[in-house]
Amino acid sequence: MPRVLIVGATSAIAIEVAKAFAARGARLFLSGRDPLKLSAVADDLRVRYAAQVESAVLDVSDVARHEDLVGRALRCWGGLDVVLVAHGILPDQARCEASVAETLRALEINFIGTAALLTVVAAAFERQRSGCIAVITSVAGDRGRGSNYVYGAAKGGLHVFLQGLRNRLHAAGVTVLEIKPGFVDTPMTAHVPKGGLFASPHRVGRAIHRAITRRRDVVYVPWFWRPLMLGIRLVPERVFKRLKL
Ligand SMILES: NC(=O)c1ccc[n+]([C@@H]2O[C@H](COP(=O)([O-])OP(=O)(O)OC[C@H]3O[C@@H](n4cnc5c(N)ncnc54)[C@H](OP(=O)(O)O)[C@@H]3O)[C@@H](O)[C@H]2O)c1
């Protein structure tokens, strides 16, 4: 049964992935920044699925604690088969434009903290010569748009980071999975008017569990975002810059 570390485990999407793993007897190590939410998620998984669940509090911006977290999770289950990185914030683009501090905070949580953590995880998985590193990025990373390019830049940067990691770790038998959701109905998008393109966290969580199990490289969830984003990437820049997106 897989041993799974989930970072950002209180995320609505991550909870659904954790449920899918717990239902199949996986052993889970959960990490999140809010101790109360984290213990509520862990307790729920224990009660619902009689799952083996351990947890540790971590704010991902606290990069000095990453080694400790990964080490604890590895020792807890005698190794790890899957690490899912799910934390993230959706910054207010207008506030980012007005504030360097706001822009840097978004980049720090969404990109710097994630890249730092992945550096620790990659070294551990390279040593054990197995495992799946799964990271939730976003379709927003596929093309910069005026309305959310700070968030998109962090996710796009992660896309390149993960490509490189995949290329490096393939020889060591380690899978690197990038998950690109479109709109998902979670607390992150609570303020966004809902339309037909929104998916439920349950649907997205199940798709992520499936992609991890099948050792995929890159998945769009739901699937229709792949052709949609291909179309958006194909629009020439001289046309794209004129669109209000
Ligand atoms: N919802 C969407 O439409 C959508 C679309 C594409 C990609 N995504 C990505 O999917 C992932 C999960 O998001 P979600 O939709 O499930 O939203 P969510 O429920 O709001 O989850 C976001 C999670 O990130 C955690 N977090 C934020 N900053 C953190 C930090 N510094 N250290 C540790 N944890 C931190 C939050 O912790 P707290 O609970 O303590 O706040 C929360 O658990 C994110 O990477 C997001 O960018 C979401």
The ligand as an SDF file (V2000), in Angstrom:
LIG
                    3D

 48 52  0  0  0  0  0  0  0  0999 V2000
   -9.3070   26.1630   -7.2250 N   0  0  0  0  0  0  0  0  0  0  0  0
   -8.8940   26.3550   -8.4830 C   0  0  0  0  0  0  0  0  0  0  0  0
   -9.6560   26.8390   -9.3620 O   0  0  0  0  0  0  0  0  0  0  0  0
   -7.5090   25.9410   -8.8860 C   0  0  0  0  0  0  0  0  0  0  0  0
   -7.1980   25.9310  -10.2620 C   0  0  0  0  0  0  0  0  0  0  0  0
   -5.9240   25.5660  -10.6610 C   0  0  0  0  0  0  0  0  0  0  0  0
   -4.9860   25.2180   -9.7090 C   0  0  0  0  0  0  0  0  0  0  0  0
   -5.3140   25.2380   -8.3760 N   0  0  0  0  0  0  0  0  0  0  0  0
   -4.2630   24.8720   -7.4420 C   0  0  0  0  0  0  0  0  0  0  0  0
   -4.7080   23.7820   -6.6760 O   0  0  0  0  0  0  0  0  0  0  0  0
   -4.0130   23.7810   -5.4370 C   0  0  0  0  0  0  0  0  0  0  0  0
   -4.9900   23.5530   -4.3060 C   0  0  0  0  0  0  0  0  0  0  0  0
   -5.8640   24.6780   -4.2180 O   0  0  0  0  0  0  0  0  0  0  0  0
   -7.4110   24.5520   -3.8320 P   0  0  0  0  0  0  0  0  0  0  0  0
   -8.1930   24.9570   -5.0210 O   0  0  0  0  0  0  0  0  0  0  0  0
   -7.6830   23.2290   -3.2120 O   0  0  0  0  0  0  0  0  0  0  0  0
   -7.5860   25.7380   -2.8000 O   0  0  0  0  0  0  0  0  0  0  0  0
   -7.6900   25.7810   -1.2120 P   0  0  0  0  0  0  0  0  0  0  0  0
   -8.7210   24.8240   -0.7250 O   0  0  0  0  0  0  0  0  0  0  0  0
   -7.8250   27.2170   -0.8860 O   0  0  0  0  0  0  0  0  0  0  0  0
   -6.2720   25.2320   -0.7490 O   0  0  0  0  0  0  0  0  0  0  0  0
   -5.1060   25.9790   -0.7410 C   0  0  0  0  0  0  0  0  0  0  0  0
   -4.2480   25.3830    0.3410 C   0  0  0  0  0  0  0  0  0  0  0  0
   -2.9400   25.9580    0.3340 O   0  0  0  0  0  0  0  0  0  0  0  0
   -2.5840   26.1380    1.6870 C   0  0  0  0  0  0  0  0  0  0  0  0
   -1.5440   27.1310    1.8280 N   0  0  0  0  0  0  0  0  0  0  0  0
   -1.5320   28.4100    1.3880 C   0  0  0  0  0  0  0  0  0  0  0  0
   -0.3990   29.0040    1.7120 N   0  0  0  0  0  0  0  0  0  0  0  0
    0.3430   28.0860    2.3850 C   0  0  0  0  0  0  0  0  0  0  0  0
    1.6230   28.1020    2.9820 C   0  0  0  0  0  0  0  0  0  0  0  0
    2.3820   29.2060    2.9900 N   0  0  0  0  0  0  0  0  0  0  0  0
    2.0790   26.9670    3.5760 N   0  0  0  0  0  0  0  0  0  0  0  0
    1.3330   25.8600    3.5870 C   0  0  0  0  0  0  0  0  0  0  0  0
    0.1000   25.7790    3.0490 N   0  0  0  0  0  0  0  0  0  0  0  0
   -0.3760   26.8890    2.4530 C   0  0  0  0  0  0  0  0  0  0  0  0
   -3.8660   26.5690    2.3700 C   0  0  0  0  0  0  0  0  0  0  0  0
   -3.7380   26.4340    3.7560 O   0  0  0  0  0  0  0  0  0  0  0  0
   -4.8400   27.0640    4.7570 P   0  0  0  0  0  0  0  0  0  0  0  0
   -5.9440   26.0720    4.7780 O   0  0  0  0  0  0  0  0  0  0  0  0
   -4.1020   27.1600    6.0470 O   0  0  0  0  0  0  0  0  0  0  0  0
   -5.2210   28.3840    4.1810 O   0  0  0  0  0  0  0  0  0  0  0  0
   -4.8310   25.5850    1.7350 C   0  0  0  0  0  0  0  0  0  0  0  0
   -4.8130   24.3580    2.3930 O   0  0  0  0  0  0  0  0  0  0  0  0
   -3.2400   25.1020   -5.3690 C   0  0  0  0  0  0  0  0  0  0  0  0
   -1.9010   24.8680   -5.7550 O   0  0  0  0  0  0  0  0  0  0  0  0
   -3.9200   25.9340   -6.4180 C   0  0  0  0  0  0  0  0  0  0  0  0
   -3.0530   26.9390   -6.9290 O   0  0  0  0  0  0  0  0  0  0  0  0
   -6.5550   25.5840   -7.9470 C   0  0  0  0  0  0  0  0  0  0  0  0
  1  2  1  0
  2  3  2  0
  2  4  1  0
  4  5  1  0
  4 48  2  0
  5  6  2  0
  6  7  1  0
  7  8  2  0
  8  9  1  0
  8 48  1  0
  9 10  1  0
  9 46  1  0
 10 11  1  0
 11 12  1  0
 11 44  1  0
 12 13  1  0
 13 14  1  0
 14 15  2  0
 14 16  1  0
 14 17  1  0
 17 18  1  0
 18 19  2  0
 18 20  1  0
 18 21  1  0
 21 22  1  0
 22 23  1  0
 23 24  1  0
 23 42  1  0
 24 25  1  0
 25 26  1  0
 25 36  1  0
 26 27  1  0
 26 35  1  0
 27 28  2  0
 28 29  1  0
 29 30  1  0
 29 35  2  0
 30 31  1  0
 30 32  2  0
 32 33  1  0
 33 34  2  0
 34 35  1  0
 36 37  1  0
 36 42  1  0
 37 38  1  0
 38 39  2  0
 38 40  1  0
 38 41  1  0
 42 43  1  0
 44 45  1  0
 44 46  1  0
 46 47  1  0
M  CHG  2   8   1  16  -1
M  END
$$$$
